[in-house]
């Protein structure tokens, strides 16, 4: 089984590099990363993908260098991510901050304040966190309406000024609690131009759920196998995960694709993977 794994990965490397090139020229990319182990040492597995393709890469760092290697220094599309700073190194045409992460952070801070018994001393912070959570849920619902074609792009775009005014009312006042104030500044200043891109740009969602779902099976695998044992194993794992997940997203049979990859010319495997076009 290990030998088949290595043979398939070696045969699939040209397709993997093609996937990387396609990713870096895509209109929209969702990116995320999670911890991994290589021979017991801390590594990270990165994902860049969308509804049509997925590129995974295991690296020994969680730095901007890995984000740049995955996505390229200049990305002429919309990059959707959480607030991890490494993605700021990528010069993306536009960005979308994940509203689910903002909602979760607001909920976490609200719980911290209440557990510390500080709600009475930080009423504005509690109110801000609660209102931001509700606002985030509304935006996620708008994203679903757009996806289901129940809200046109033109009408969604026209809603942006009103939503911005509403958010200014929610976050227009300095807060007493340090963590809540940090979140407020992030929303009102740092990420202000990254909050409503999904209402204007086609194919963009308000959350990074797509990337998180794309990492889920590897998180389960990590718990079972505890990672990879060598650099060669990590490379093979990234290649095969990318090819098989892309095949799945393309609606292809992964086993049949592997058979074609191992028994037919590379062109046949490429046609099997891409004949419907990402």
N, C-alpha and C positions, 0 to 999 in steps of 0.2 A: 504493500500500500504506500509506503514511504517513497519507494522508487517511482511508482506511477505518479505520485504527487510531484516529485522533482521533474520528471520527464514532461508532465503537462505544463508546469510552470515555465520550464525552459522553452518549450515550444510556443507558449503563449506570450513571451516577453515582447515580441514586436506588436502584438495586439494591445498589450498593456500600455506601451508607449504611445500608440495611436489613441487609446482612451485618454491618456493624460493630455495630449494635444487637443483633443475634442473638448475636454473639460475646460481647458484654459481659454477656449474660444467660445464657450457656451454663453447664452444670453443670461442665464440665472444659475447660480451655484449655491448650494447649502453646504456649509462646512462645520465640522465638529471633530473632537478628538477625545480619546479616553486612554487610561493607563493600560500598559501591557507589560509582560515580563519576557525577557530574553536571557536564557540561562540563569534565571533567578535575579537578574538585574532590571532595574526600572527603565522601561521604555514607554513609548506612546504609539498608538495607532491612530492615524489621521484619515479622515474621510472628506472627500469633496465629491458632490454628486447632485443630481436632480432627478426628475421623474423618469429619465431615459438611460442614465449611466451612473456608474459609481467607480471611484478610484480610491483605493486604500493604500496606505504606505506606513510601515513601521519604522520609527526613528528612535534614536537614543536621547532625544531632547524634545522639549515642548516650547521651543523658541520660535522667533519669527523666521529663522532660516528654514524650518520645516514647512511653515505656512507658505513661504515664497516658492519653495521647491514644488509644492503641490499645486499652487494656483498661479504661479508666475508673478513677476514684479508688477506688471500692468495687466489688469483684468478689465476688459471692456464690456462688462456686464454688471448685473446686480449680485452682490455677495450678501448672503443671509447668514448670520452667525449670532452667537451670544456675545457677551462683552469681553471675551478674552483678548488681551492686548496684542497678542501675536498677529492677529488678523489685520491690525491697523497698518502693518508693514506692506500689505498688499494695496497697491494703488488701483482700487476698484472704481469703475465709472460711477456706481451708486451702491449704497449699503442699505440693508434693512436689519434693524435690531429685533431680536426675538422678543415678542410681547409676553410669551409664556414665562421667560426668564425674569422679566420685569415684574410680572404678577407674583411669581414664586418668591422673589426677593422681598417684595412689599409685604407679603404674608409672613415671611420669616422674621422681618423686623418688627412687625406688629406683635407677633408672639413673644419675641424677646422683651419688648417693652412691658407686656402684660405679665410675663413670668417674673420679671424683676420688680413688679409692683410699682412701675413708674408711670402708669397710664395717667394718673392725676397730675403728674408733673410735666407730661409731654402730650397734652391733648391734641395739639395741632399735628404732631407727628403721627399719632394714631389715626386721626381723621384723614390725613394725606394718604397713608398706607391703604386704608379701606377704600377710599375713592379711587386710588390708582388701580387697585385690584378690579374694581367694577369697570373702570374705563378699559382696562386690558381685555376683559371678557367681551366687552362690546366690540372692540376692534377685531378680536378673533372671530366673533360672529359675523362681522362684515366680510372678513376674508372667506368664510364658508359660503356666504351669499354670492360673492363674486365667483367663486369656484363652481357653484351650482347654477351659475348664469341667472340668478334671481336679482342681481344688481349689476347694471351695466358699468363698464369702465368709465364712461363719461360722467355718470351720476356719482360714482365713487370718488372720482377726482374732484368733483365740485364740492364734496363734503369736507375736503381737507381744511380750508380756512376756518369753518365752524368748529371742527374737532380741535384745531390748534387753539382757538379761543377758549374752549372748554378746558383743555389741558393747562392753559395759563392760569385759569381760575383755580384749578386744583393745586398747582404747584407754584403759585406766585409769591408765597410768603416763606421766609426763612424759618426753619424748624428747630425745635429745642434738642431733639435727639440726634447724636452725631451720625449714626448709620442712616437714619431717615433723611437727614440733610444731604449726605453723600449721594443717596439715591435720587433725591430731588434735583440736585445739581447735574447728575448724569442725564436725567430725563429732560430737564429744561435747558441745558447748555451743551454738554458733551455729545449726546446722541440726538439732539433736536432734529437735525436734518436726515436722520436715519429711521424715523418712527413711522412715517406715513407713505413710504415708497411703494408698498404693496397696493395702495389705492390708485397709484398712477401707472405702475409698470406691469405689463402683461406677464402672467405666469409666476408672479411673486406672491408668496404667502406671508402672513404676519408673524409666523413662528418658524423655529428651526426644527420642528418635529420630524420632518422628512429625514434630516441627517441623523437625528437621535434614533429613529427607527432603523436606519441603515447600519447603525453600530450595535444594535441590540443583540443580534445573533453572535457577534464576536465577544460581547460581554459574557454571554452564556458559555461560549467556548472557552473563554479565559478561566472561568470557574471550574470547568471540567478538566482542561489539559494544562492549566497554569502557564500558558504562553508557549513560546517557541524556545529552541535550545541553542540556536546558532544564528549568525547573520544571514547565512544562506537560507535557513529555514524561514526567517522573518521575511526575506525577499520573496521567496516562493509563496508564502502565505498571503502577502499583499497582492501578488500577481493573480493567484487563483481566486481569492475573494473578490477582486475587482471584476474578473471575467465572468464568474458565476453569478454575482449580484447583477451585473449588467444584463446577462442573459435572462435572468428572472424579470428584470424591469422591462426588457424587450418582449416578454411573453414567450421566451424560448425554453425548451427542455434542457436543463443544465447537463444532465447525463449524456444526452445525444450530442450536445456541443462538445463535451470532453472527448467523446468517441471520435468525432470528426477531427478535433484538434490533434489527437494522437495517431490517427490512421490515414488522414487525408492531407493533401497539400495545404499550406497556410492560407492560401486564397479561399479555399473551400470553408475553412473555419471562420475566416473574416466574413464571408457571405452569409454563413449561418448566424453569426452574431449580429450583423448590421443590415440584413436585407430589407428590413422595414425602415431603417434609418432612424438614428436617435433624434 
